[in-house]
Amino acid sequence: MFDDKVSLLLFALQKAFQAAPNRLMTTTVYTALLAASVFFSSLFHFYE
């Protein structure tokens, strides 16, 4: 169930960036996405 929600969120983010990459990709957004990806990566490694 958690994996489905994460997959759906990533799909939605991907579509949003495809629609308007220059407007959405500000420094703040980039930093937040980078932090979230590192967090989720470490979270997934914790459960393995």
C-alpha positions in Angstrom: 0.0 0.0 0.0 2.8 2.4 0.9 4.7 1.5 -2.3 1.5 2.3 -4.4 1.2 5.7 -2.8 4.9 6.5 -3.4 4.6 5.4 -7.0 1.6 7.5 -7.6 3.2 10.5 -6.0 6.3 10.1 -8.2 4.2 9.7 -11.3 2.3 12.9 -10.5 5.5 14.8 -9.9 7.0 13.5 -13.1 3.9 14.7 -15.1 4.0 18.1 -13.4 7.6 18.6 -14.3 7.0 17.5 -17.9 4.2 20.1 -18.1 6.1 23.1 -16.7 9.7 22.3 -15.9 11.1 25.8 -15.9 8.4 27.3 -13.7 8.4 24.4 -11.2 12.2 23.8 -10.9 13.2 26.6 -8.5 16.1 26.3 -6.1 13.7 25.7 -3.2 11.8 23.0 -5.0 15.0 21.3 -6.2 16.4 21.3 -2.6 13.2 19.9 -1.2 13.0 17.1 -3.8 16.6 16.3 -3.3 16.1 16.1 0.5 12.9 14.0 0.0 14.7 11.6 -2.3 17.6 11.1 0.1 15.1 10.6 3.0 13.0 8.0 1.1 16.1 6.2 -0.1 17.4 5.8 3.4 13.9 4.8 4.6 13.7 2.1 2.0 17.2 0.8 2.8 16.1 0.7 6.5 13.3 -1.7 5.8 15.4 -4.1 3.5 
